[in-house]
Amino acid sequence: MKEIKNNWVLIIGAVLLILCLVIFFAAKAFSAQQSYVEVKGLSEKIVKADTAIWSMSFDVKSNDIDGLYSDLQKNISSIKDFLKQKGFEASEINVAPVNIYQDTYKDSQFRYNASEQVSVYTNKVDLARSTSNDTLLLVKKGVILNQNNISFEVSDINSIKPDMLTEAIKNAKDTALQFAQKSGSSLGAVSRGNQGVFDITDKDPGSPEYKKVRLVSTLRFLLN
């Protein structure tokens, strides 16, 4: 009985020793870890779009297929002439395949219904912007647009990425340095970094050709 009691004492002692060792090494590892501060750096830039994509569409209805074809060609020619007179090149004007729907309903007003789309892809951003506001002139030529959308894009975003990233990192470092000074520490090296995503939005509704490019980078600095 005494031998069993001694064995339990040895087991409990071994367990306590192991626990003490685990706590010791955990504390040592924790003390070896360095403190850090994680901050965000912002960079914003207003840039002008270098590409305009302008889309116009119209419908034509007729009970005669030849008449439908004639009206389609007339409207396409009117739009092309309008765009060329404004200063666009033929190579910048594109005509999509026509969509034709045949209505076989006995009381339908028109048997043939067609929809067509003409688009402009150009780097003449200012011209596209001003001309898109003059499409009422097409009404005089009998062209009624049911869609008139224009969008502007920045195709050369890579040219401004390095400067914006540099600015975002600088702003993040300034914030981290300020934190370190107030906490009585010195700023160390970067231990982790996330560049972030370049977000592009319209500067404002009235000038969609100008874009706001925004970048938020996240950096972790060690504190000494």
PyRosetta script that sets phi, psi and omega in degrees:
from pyrosetta import init, pose_from_sequence

init()
pose = pose_from_sequence("MKEIKNNWVLIIGAVLLILCLVIFFAAKAFSAQQSYVEVKGLSEKIVKADTAIWSMSFDVKSNDIDGLYSDLQKNISSIKDFLKQKGFEASEINVAPVNIYQDTYKDSQFRYNASEQVSVYTNKVDLARSTSNDTLLLVKKGVILNQNNISFEVSDINSIKPDMLTEAIKNAKDTALQFAQKSGSSLGAVSRGNQGVFDITDKDPGSPEYKKVRLVSTLRFLLN")
pose.set_psi(1, -41.6)
pose.set_omega(1, 178.3)
pose.set_phi(2, -64.1)
pose.set_psi(2, -34.9)
pose.set_omega(2, -179.8)
pose.set_phi(3, -67.4)
pose.set_psi(3, -38.8)
pose.set_omega(3, 178.7)
pose.set_phi(4, -64.7)
pose.set_psi(4, -40.6)
pose.set_omega(4, 179.3)
pose.set_phi(5, -63.5)
pose.set_psi(5, -40.1)
pose.set_omega(5, 178.6)
pose.set_phi(6, -64.9)
pose.set_psi(6, -38.5)
pose.set_omega(6, 178.4)
pose.set_phi(7, -62.5)
pose.set_psi(7, -41.5)
pose.set_omega(7, 178.7)
pose.set_phi(8, -64.5)
pose.set_psi(8, -36.7)
pose.set_omega(8, 177.6)
pose.set_phi(9, -63.7)
pose.set_psi(9, -41.6)
pose.set_omega(9, 179.4)
pose.set_phi(10, -65.5)
pose.set_psi(10, -41.4)
pose.set_omega(10, -179.5)
pose.set_phi(11, -64.2)
pose.set_psi(11, -47.2)
pose.set_omega(11, 179.6)
pose.set_phi(12, -62.0)
pose.set_psi(12, -40.2)
pose.set_omega(12, 178.7)
pose.set_phi(13, -63.2)
pose.set_psi(13, -40.5)
pose.set_omega(13, 179.1)
pose.set_phi(14, -65.6)
pose.set_psi(14, -41.4)
pose.set_omega(14, 178.8)
pose.set_phi(15, -62.4)
pose.set_psi(15, -44.2)
pose.set_omega(15, 179.0)
pose.set_phi(16, -63.0)
pose.set_psi(16, -37.9)
pose.set_omega(16, 179.0)
pose.set_phi(17, -64.5)
pose.set_psi(17, -43.2)
pose.set_omega(17, 178.9)
pose.set_phi(18, -62.9)
pose.set_psi(18, -43.5)
pose.set_omega(18, 179.2)
pose.set_phi(19, -61.7)
pose.set_psi(19, -40.9)
pose.set_omega(19, 178.7)
pose.set_phi(20, -63.3)
pose.set_psi(20, -40.7)
pose.set_omega(20, 179.1)
pose.set_phi(21, -65.5)
pose.set_psi(21, -42.1)
pose.set_omega(21, 179.4)
pose.set_phi(22, -61.8)
pose.set_psi(22, -45.9)
pose.set_omega(22, 180.0)
pose.set_phi(23, -63.3)
pose.set_psi(23, -40.2)
pose.set_omega(23, -179.1)
pose.set_phi(24, -62.1)
pose.set_psi(24, -49.6)
pose.set_omega(24, -177.5)
pose.set_phi(25, -70.2)
pose.set_psi(25, -33.0)
pose.set_omega(25, 177.5)
pose.set_phi(26, -65.9)
pose.set_psi(26, -42.3)
pose.set_omega(26, 178.9)
pose.set_phi(27, -65.2)
pose.set_psi(27, -39.3)
pose.set_omega(27, 179.2)
pose.set_phi(28, -64.9)
pose.set_psi(28, -41.5)
pose.set_omega(28, 179.7)
pose.set_phi(29, -66.5)
pose.set_psi(29, -39.5)
pose.set_omega(29, -179.9)
pose.set_phi(30, -64.5)
pose.set_psi(30, -40.2)
pose.set_omega(30, -179.4)
pose.set_phi(31, -68.4)
pose.set_psi(31, -24.3)
pose.set_omega(31, -179.7)
pose.set_phi(32, -78.2)
pose.set_psi(32, -19.2)
pose.set_omega(32, 179.7)
pose.set_phi(33, -70.9)
pose.set_psi(33, 140.7)
pose.set_omega(33, 180.0)
pose.set_phi(34, -93.0)
pose.set_psi(34, 148.6)
pose.set_omega(34, 174.7)
pose.set_phi(35, -73.9)
pose.set_psi(35, 157.3)
pose.set_omega(35, -179.4)
pose.set_phi(36, -148.9)
pose.set_psi(36, 165.2)
pose.set_omega(36, 174.2)
pose.set_phi(37, -131.1)
pose.set_psi(37, 135.0)
pose.set_omega(37, -179.6)
pose.set_phi(38, -110.9)
pose.set_psi(38, 123.9)
pose.set_omega(38, -174.5)
pose.set_phi(39, -131.7)
pose.set_psi(39, 163.8)
pose.set_omega(39, 177.5)
pose.set_phi(40, -116.3)
pose.set_psi(40, 142.2)
pose.set_omega(40, 177.5)
pose.set_phi(41, -119.6)
pose.set_psi(41, 131.6)
pose.set_omega(41, -176.1)
pose.set_phi(42, -107.3)
pose.set_psi(42, 140.8)
pose.set_omega(42, 171.8)
pose.set_phi(43, -138.4)
pose.set_psi(43, 129.2)
pose.set_omega(43, 178.8)
pose.set_phi(44, -129.7)
pose.set_psi(44, 144.1)
pose.set_omega(44, -178.8)
pose.set_phi(45, -147.9)
pose.set_psi(45, 137.8)
pose.set_omega(45, 174.9)
pose.set_phi(46, -97.7)
pose.set_psi(46, 123.0)
pose.set_omega(46, -179.5)
pose.set_phi(47, -129.2)
pose.set_psi(47, 155.1)
pose.set_omega(47, 178.0)
pose.set_phi(48, -94.3)
pose.set_psi(48, 136.4)
pose.set_omega(48, 179.0)
pose.set_phi(49, -62.2)
pose.set_psi(49, 148.5)
pose.set_omega(49, 178.8)
pose.set_phi(50, -112.8)
pose.set_psi(50, 2.9)
pose.set_omega(50, -179.5)
pose.set_phi(51, -140.3)
pose.set_psi(51, 135.9)
pose.set_omega(51, 176.1)
pose.set_phi(52, -118.7)
pose.set_psi(52, 135.2)
pose.set_omega(52, 176.3)
pose.set_phi(53, -122.9)
pose.set_psi(53, 111.4)
pose.set_omega(53, -173.1)
pose.set_phi(54, -117.3)
pose.set_psi(54, 127.6)
pose.set_omega(54, -177.4)
pose.set_phi(55, -124.1)
pose.set_psi(55, 131.2)
pose.set_omega(55, 177.2)
pose.set_phi(56, -128.5)
pose.set_psi(56, 139.5)
pose.set_omega(56, 178.2)
pose.set_phi(57, -136.7)
pose.set_psi(57, 155.8)
pose.set_omega(57, 179.4)
pose.set_phi(58, -149.4)
pose.set_psi(58, 161.0)
pose.set_omega(58, 178.1)
pose.set_phi(59, -115.4)
pose.set_psi(59, 148.5)
pose.set_omega(59, 175.5)
pose.set_phi(60, -132.6)
pose.set_psi(60, 134.9)
pose.set_omega(60, -179.9)
pose.set_phi(61, -127.7)
pose.set_psi(61, 142.3)
pose.set_omega(61, -179.5)
pose.set_phi(62, -163.2)
pose.set_psi(62, 158.4)
pose.set_omega(62, 174.0)
pose.set_phi(63, -98.4)
pose.set_psi(63, 0.1)
pose.set_omega(63, -178.5)
pose.set_phi(64, -126.4)
pose.set_psi(64, 125.7)
pose.set_omega(64, -175.9)
pose.set_phi(65, -64.6)
pose.set_psi(65, -35.7)
pose.set_omega(65, 178.0)
pose.set_phi(66, -68.0)
pose.set_psi(66, -38.5)
pose.set_omega(66, 177.8)
pose.set_phi(67, -66.7)
pose.set_psi(67, -37.2)
pose.set_omega(67, 177.4)
pose.set_phi(68, -62.2)
pose.set_psi(68, -46.2)
pose.set_omega(68, 179.7)
pose.set_phi(69, -61.5)
pose.set_psi(69, -42.9)
pose.set_omega(69, -178.5)
pose.set_phi(70, -63.5)
pose.set_psi(70, -42.1)
pose.set_omega(70, -179.6)
pose.set_phi(71, -68.5)
pose.set_psi(71, -37.0)
pose.set_omega(71, 177.4)
pose.set_phi(72, -61.4)
pose.set_psi(72, -49.7)
pose.set_omega(72, -179.1)
pose.set_phi(73, -62.2)
pose.set_psi(73, -38.5)
pose.set_omega(73, 179.9)
pose.set_phi(74, -63.7)
pose.set_psi(74, -45.5)
pose.set_omega(74, -179.5)
pose.set_phi(75, -66.2)
pose.set_psi(75, -41.5)
pose.set_omega(75, 179.0)
pose.set_phi(76, -62.2)
pose.set_psi(76, -45.5)
pose.set_omega(76, 179.7)
pose.set_phi(77, -62.9)
pose.set_psi(77, -39.1)
pose.set_omega(77, 180.0)
pose.set_phi(78, -63.8)
pose.set_psi(78, -42.4)
pose.set_omega(78, 179.9)
pose.set_phi(79, -67.5)
pose.set_psi(79, -43.9)
pose.set_omega(79, 179.1)
pose.set_phi(80, -61.0)
pose.set_psi(80, -45.1)
pose.set_omega(80, 179.8)
pose.set_phi(81, -62.3)
pose.set_psi(81, -41.0)
pose.set_omega(81, 179.2)
pose.set_phi(82, -60.7)
pose.set_psi(82, -45.6)
pose.set_omega(82, -178.6)
pose.set_phi(83, -67.7)
pose.set_psi(83, -41.3)
pose.set_omega(83, -179.9)
pose.set_phi(84, -66.1)
pose.set_psi(84, -38.9)
pose.set_omega(84, 178.8)
pose.set_phi(85, -64.4)
pose.set_psi(85, -28.4)
pose.set_omega(85, 179.2)
pose.set_phi(86, -78.8)
pose.set_psi(86, -17.0)
pose.set_omega(86, 177.3)
pose.set_phi(87, 120.4)
pose.set_psi(87, 7.1)
pose.set_omega(87, 178.2)
pose.set_phi(88, -86.8)
pose.set_psi(88, 147.7)
pose.set_omega(88, 178.5)
pose.set_phi(89, -85.5)
pose.set_psi(89, 155.0)
pose.set_omega(89, 179.7)
pose.set_phi(90, -60.3)
pose.set_psi(90, -33.6)
pose.set_omega(90, -178.9)
pose.set_phi(91, -68.5)
pose.set_psi(91, -16.9)
pose.set_omega(91, 179.7)
pose.set_phi(92, -90.8)
pose.set_psi(92, -7.3)
pose.set_omega(92, -175.9)
pose.set_phi(93, -105.7)
pose.set_psi(93, 129.2)
pose.set_omega(93, -178.6)
pose.set_phi(94, -127.8)
pose.set_psi(94, 138.6)
pose.set_omega(94, 178.7)
pose.set_phi(95, -113.8)
pose.set_psi(95, 123.2)
pose.set_omega(95, -178.3)
pose.set_phi(96, -78.5)
pose.set_psi(96, 159.7)
pose.set_omega(96, 174.8)
pose.set_phi(97, -59.4)
pose.set_psi(97, 138.5)
pose.set_omega(97, -177.1)
pose.set_phi(98, -75.8)
pose.set_psi(98, 144.8)
pose.set_omega(98, 174.6)
pose.set_phi(99, -108.0)
pose.set_psi(99, 123.3)
pose.set_omega(99, -178.2)
pose.set_phi(100, -120.8)
pose.set_psi(100, 131.0)
pose.set_omega(100, 178.2)
pose.set_phi(101, -120.2)
pose.set_psi(101, 130.1)
pose.set_omega(101, 179.8)
pose.set_phi(102, -102.1)
pose.set_psi(102, 117.6)
pose.set_omega(102, -178.3)
pose.set_phi(103, -93.6)
pose.set_psi(103, 113.3)
pose.set_omega(103, -177.6)
pose.set_phi(104, -97.4)
pose.set_psi(104, 3.9)
pose.set_omega(104, 178.2)
pose.set_phi(105, -63.9)
pose.set_psi(105, 132.1)
pose.set_omega(105, -170.3)
pose.set_phi(106, -62.8)
pose.set_psi(106, -29.0)
pose.set_omega(106, -179.4)
pose.set_phi(107, -99.3)
pose.set_psi(107, 11.7)
pose.set_omega(107, -179.7)
pose.set_phi(108, -68.2)
pose.set_psi(108, 143.7)
pose.set_omega(108, -177.7)
pose.set_phi(109, -74.5)
pose.set_psi(109, -37.5)
pose.set_omega(109, -179.5)
pose.set_phi(110, -127.6)
pose.set_psi(110, 136.6)
pose.set_omega(110, -179.9)
pose.set_phi(111, -79.7)
pose.set_psi(111, -38.6)
pose.set_omega(111, -177.2)
pose.set_phi(112, -112.5)
pose.set_psi(112, 132.3)
pose.set_omega(112, 178.4)
pose.set_phi(113, -129.9)
pose.set_psi(113, 127.6)
pose.set_omega(113, -177.7)
pose.set_phi(114, -128.8)
pose.set_psi(114, 145.4)
pose.set_omega(114, 174.1)
pose.set_phi(115, -127.5)
pose.set_psi(115, 139.6)
pose.set_omega(115, -176.4)
pose.set_phi(116, -136.7)
pose.set_psi(116, 151.7)
pose.set_omega(116, -178.8)
pose.set_phi(117, -131.8)
pose.set_psi(117, 132.4)
pose.set_omega(117, 175.1)
pose.set_phi(118, -120.0)
pose.set_psi(118, 132.7)
pose.set_omega(118, -177.6)
pose.set_phi(119, -130.0)
pose.set_psi(119, 158.8)
pose.set_omega(119, 177.8)
pose.set_phi(120, -125.9)
pose.set_psi(120, 126.8)
pose.set_omega(120, 175.0)
pose.set_phi(121, -118.9)
pose.set_psi(121, 112.2)
pose.set_omega(121, -170.3)
pose.set_phi(122, -149.9)
pose.set_psi(122, 159.8)
pose.set_omega(122, 172.3)
pose.set_phi(123, -100.1)
pose.set_psi(123, 6.1)
pose.set_omega(123, 176.1)
pose.set_phi(124, -85.7)
pose.set_psi(124, 73.7)
pose.set_omega(124, -171.7)
pose.set_phi(125, -62.6)
pose.set_psi(125, -48.2)
pose.set_omega(125, -178.3)
pose.set_phi(126, -64.2)
pose.set_psi(126, -39.6)
pose.set_omega(126, 179.6)
pose.set_phi(127, -65.3)
pose.set_psi(127, -42.6)
pose.set_omega(127, 178.6)
pose.set_phi(128, -63.6)
pose.set_psi(128, -40.2)
pose.set_omega(128, -179.5)
pose.set_phi(129, -62.0)
pose.set_psi(129, -46.9)
pose.set_omega(129, -177.4)
pose.set_phi(130, -73.3)
pose.set_psi(130, -40.7)
pose.set_omega(130, -177.8)
pose.set_phi(131, -67.6)
pose.set_psi(131, -32.6)
pose.set_omega(131, -179.6)
pose.set_phi(132, -64.5)
pose.set_psi(132, -19.4)
pose.set_omega(132, 177.2)
pose.set_phi(133, -89.1)
pose.set_psi(133, -2.7)
pose.set_omega(133, -177.6)
pose.set_phi(134, -108.6)
pose.set_psi(134, 15.7)
pose.set_omega(134, -174.2)
pose.set_phi(135, -71.1)
pose.set_psi(135, -9.1)
pose.set_omega(135, 175.0)
pose.set_phi(136, -62.4)
pose.set_psi(136, -22.7)
pose.set_omega(136, 177.7)
pose.set_phi(137, -62.8)
pose.set_psi(137, -25.4)
pose.set_omega(137, 179.1)
pose.set_phi(138, -70.1)
pose.set_psi(138, -24.5)
pose.set_omega(138, 179.8)
pose.set_phi(139, -62.3)
pose.set_psi(139, -36.3)
pose.set_omega(139, 178.2)
pose.set_phi(140, -62.2)
pose.set_psi(140, -25.0)
pose.set_omega(140, 179.6)
pose.set_phi(141, -95.0)
pose.set_psi(141, 7.0)
pose.set_omega(141, 176.2)
pose.set_phi(142, 86.3)
pose.set_psi(142, 12.4)
pose.set_omega(142, -179.3)
pose.set_phi(143, -100.1)
pose.set_psi(143, 117.6)
pose.set_omega(143, 178.3)
pose.set_phi(144, -107.8)
pose.set_psi(144, 110.0)
pose.set_omega(144, -179.1)
pose.set_phi(145, -82.2)
pose.set_psi(145, 134.5)
pose.set_omega(145, 173.9)
pose.set_phi(146, -103.0)
pose.set_psi(146, -5.5)
pose.set_omega(146, 175.1)
pose.set_phi(147, -149.1)
pose.set_psi(147, 133.7)
pose.set_omega(147, -178.9)
pose.set_phi(148, -148.2)
pose.set_psi(148, 85.1)
pose.set_omega(148, -174.6)
pose.set_phi(149, -116.7)
pose.set_psi(149, 139.7)
pose.set_omega(149, 176.2)
pose.set_phi(150, -134.1)
pose.set_psi(150, 136.5)
pose.set_omega(150, 177.7)
pose.set_phi(151, -128.8)
pose.set_psi(151, 153.7)
pose.set_omega(151, -178.5)
pose.set_phi(152, -122.8)
pose.set_psi(152, 140.6)
pose.set_omega(152, -177.1)
pose.set_phi(153, -132.3)
pose.set_psi(153, 153.1)
pose.set_omega(153, 173.2)
pose.set_phi(154, -104.6)
pose.set_psi(154, 106.6)
pose.set_omega(154, -175.7)
pose.set_phi(155, -86.3)
pose.set_psi(155, -22.3)
pose.set_omega(155, -175.6)
pose.set_phi(156, -105.9)
pose.set_psi(156, 49.3)
pose.set_omega(156, -178.0)
pose.set_phi(157, -64.5)
pose.set_psi(157, -27.0)
pose.set_omega(157, -177.5)
pose.set_phi(158, -63.5)
pose.set_psi(158, -24.3)
pose.set_omega(158, -177.3)
pose.set_phi(159, -71.0)
pose.set_psi(159, -22.4)
pose.set_omega(159, -178.7)
pose.set_phi(160, -107.2)
pose.set_psi(160, -5.4)
pose.set_omega(160, -178.2)
pose.set_phi(161, -61.0)
pose.set_psi(161, -47.5)
pose.set_omega(161, -177.2)
pose.set_phi(162, -58.8)
pose.set_psi(162, -45.4)
pose.set_omega(162, -178.5)
pose.set_phi(163, -65.1)
pose.set_psi(163, -39.6)
pose.set_omega(163, -179.0)
pose.set_phi(164, -68.8)
pose.set_psi(164, -38.3)
pose.set_omega(164, 178.9)
pose.set_phi(165, -66.0)
pose.set_psi(165, -41.0)
pose.set_omega(165, 177.5)
pose.set_phi(166, -60.3)
pose.set_psi(166, -43.1)
pose.set_omega(166, -179.5)
pose.set_phi(167, -66.3)
pose.set_psi(167, -41.9)
pose.set_omega(167, -179.9)
pose.set_phi(168, -63.0)
pose.set_psi(168, -41.8)
pose.set_omega(168, 179.4)
pose.set_phi(169, -65.7)
pose.set_psi(169, -41.7)
pose.set_omega(169, 179.4)
pose.set_phi(170, -61.5)
pose.set_psi(170, -45.3)
pose.set_omega(170, -179.6)
pose.set_phi(171, -64.5)
pose.set_psi(171, -38.1)
pose.set_omega(171, 177.3)
pose.set_phi(172, -64.8)
pose.set_psi(172, -43.0)
pose.set_omega(172, -179.5)
pose.set_phi(173, -65.2)
pose.set_psi(173, -39.3)
pose.set_omega(173, 178.9)
pose.set_phi(174, -61.9)
pose.set_psi(174, -41.1)
pose.set_omega(174, 179.0)
pose.set_phi(175, -65.8)
pose.set_psi(175, -43.8)
pose.set_omega(175, 179.8)
pose.set_phi(176, -64.4)
pose.set_psi(176, -38.9)
pose.set_omega(176, 179.4)
pose.set_phi(177, -64.7)
pose.set_psi(177, -40.4)
pose.set_omega(177, 178.8)
pose.set_phi(178, -63.5)
pose.set_psi(178, -40.8)
pose.set_omega(178, 178.4)
pose.set_phi(179, -64.6)
pose.set_psi(179, -43.5)
pose.set_omega(179, -178.3)
pose.set_phi(180, -62.4)
pose.set_psi(180, -42.2)
pose.set_omega(180, -179.1)
pose.set_phi(181, -64.1)
pose.set_psi(181, -41.0)
pose.set_omega(181, -178.5)
pose.set_phi(182, -73.1)
pose.set_psi(182, -24.5)
pose.set_omega(182, -179.7)
pose.set_phi(183, -95.3)
pose.set_psi(183, 4.4)
pose.set_omega(183, 178.1)
pose.set_phi(184, 73.7)
pose.set_psi(184, 27.7)
pose.set_omega(184, -179.8)
pose.set_phi(185, -118.7)
pose.set_psi(185, 171.1)
pose.set_omega(185, 172.6)
pose.set_phi(186, -113.9)
pose.set_psi(186, 146.9)
pose.set_omega(186, -175.1)
pose.set_phi(187, -81.5)
pose.set_psi(187, 130.6)
pose.set_omega(187, 179.2)
pose.set_phi(188, -101.4)
pose.set_psi(188, -155.3)
pose.set_omega(188, -176.4)
pose.set_phi(189, -79.6)
pose.set_psi(189, 166.9)
pose.set_omega(189, 174.9)
pose.set_phi(190, -78.3)
pose.set_psi(190, 125.4)
pose.set_omega(190, -179.9)
pose.set_phi(191, -101.1)
pose.set_psi(191, -18.8)
pose.set_omega(191, 178.9)
pose.set_phi(192, -158.7)
pose.set_psi(192, 144.4)
pose.set_omega(192, -179.4)
pose.set_phi(193, -147.4)
pose.set_psi(193, 145.7)
pose.set_omega(193, 175.7)
pose.set_phi(194, -130.2)
pose.set_psi(194, 113.8)
pose.set_omega(194, -176.5)
pose.set_phi(195, -57.8)
pose.set_psi(195, -39.8)
pose.set_omega(195, -175.9)
pose.set_phi(196, 93.0)
pose.set_psi(196, 179.5)
pose.set_omega(196, -176.5)
pose.set_phi(197, -111.9)
pose.set_psi(197, 138.3)
pose.set_omega(197, 175.8)
pose.set_phi(198, -79.9)
pose.set_psi(198, 115.1)
pose.set_omega(198, -177.7)
pose.set_phi(199, -103.3)
pose.set_psi(199, 126.5)
pose.set_omega(199, -177.6)
pose.set_phi(200, -117.3)
pose.set_psi(200, 122.3)
pose.set_omega(200, 177.9)
pose.set_phi(201, -134.2)
pose.set_psi(201, 166.1)
pose.set_omega(201, 175.8)
pose.set_phi(202, -65.6)
pose.set_psi(202, 140.1)
pose.set_omega(202, 177.0)
pose.set_phi(203, -60.8)
pose.set_psi(203, -45.4)
pose.set_omega(203, 176.0)
pose.set_phi(204, -164.1)
pose.set_psi(204, 163.2)
pose.set_omega(204, -177.0)
pose.set_phi(205, -62.2)
pose.set_psi(205, -26.7)
pose.set_omega(205, -176.3)
pose.set_phi(206, -81.7)
pose.set_psi(206, -15.7)
pose.set_omega(206, -179.4)
pose.set_phi(207, -139.1)
pose.set_psi(207, 70.6)
pose.set_omega(207, -176.0)
pose.set_phi(208, -66.3)
pose.set_psi(208, -12.0)
pose.set_omega(208, 178.1)
pose.set_phi(209, -77.3)
pose.set_psi(209, -11.1)
pose.set_omega(209, 175.5)
pose.set_phi(210, -104.0)
pose.set_psi(210, 132.1)
pose.set_omega(210, -174.8)
pose.set_phi(211, -116.6)
pose.set_psi(211, 145.8)
pose.set_omega(211, 172.5)
pose.set_phi(212, -100.4)
pose.set_psi(212, 118.2)
pose.set_omega(212, 178.0)
pose.set_phi(213, -101.6)
pose.set_psi(213, 126.8)
pose.set_omega(213, -173.8)
pose.set_phi(214, -128.4)
pose.set_psi(214, 136.2)
pose.set_omega(214, 178.8)
pose.set_phi(215, -135.5)
pose.set_psi(215, 129.8)
pose.set_omega(215, 175.1)
pose.set_phi(216, -121.5)
pose.set_psi(216, 113.2)
pose.set_omega(216, 179.1)
pose.set_phi(217, -103.2)
pose.set_psi(217, 143.9)
pose.set_omega(217, 179.5)
pose.set_phi(218, -114.7)
pose.set_psi(218, 126.1)
pose.set_omega(218, -178.2)
pose.set_phi(219, -128.8)
pose.set_psi(219, 145.1)
pose.set_omega(219, 174.8)
pose.set_phi(220, -113.5)
pose.set_psi(220, 120.9)
pose.set_omega(220, 179.4)
pose.set_phi(221, -108.4)
pose.set_psi(221, 139.8)
pose.set_omega(221, 174.3)
pose.set_phi(222, -76.8)
pose.set_psi(222, 146.5)
pose.set_omega(222, 177.5)
pose.set_phi(223, -112.3)
pose.set_psi(223, 129.8)
pose.set_omega(223, -179.6)
pose.set_phi(224, -103.1)
pose.dump_pdb("model.pdb")
